[in-house]
């Protein structure tokens, strides 16, 4: 929806999704991506607690990794539903990339490969935050049903002659 301020600024396009509202599948995906973002944001904190000398932080970090991974897989299922029901593929592709990175990061953390675990963690947190912002900014309206098919009527030869080109005088 374009507002007066948008019209006064040159180069600001009017939004083409005016009037569209997010449907139940979109809200489910938004809820899961929000929970996923909150859970993944705690992971650096728990890692920092552990690295500062409190060894209980490692247990919190491990429990957080399980929660983040579980939420990621739930989000992936919701993104598949959005793809099937709303015919939007970008949320599925973005979620698939984030979940794949999280899975690699999870395994790297279990094996102690910090050279991969730490930078991939930064990339994963960034990716999920960007995805959350994109999903909250973009409406995901429910799919509108297709209109019912109407049978084509056959025209007779006299109607076919009437549907020819317009005379020159009638064109405006």
Secondary structure, DSSP 8 states (H G I E B T S, - for coil): ---HHHHHSTT----TTTT----HHHHHHHHHHHHHHHHHHHHHHHHHHHHTT-THHHHHHHHHHHHHHHHHHHHHHHHHHHHHHH---HHHHHHHHHHHHHHHHHHHHHHT-HHHHHHHHHHHHHHHHHHHHHHHHS------------------HHHHHHTS---GGG--
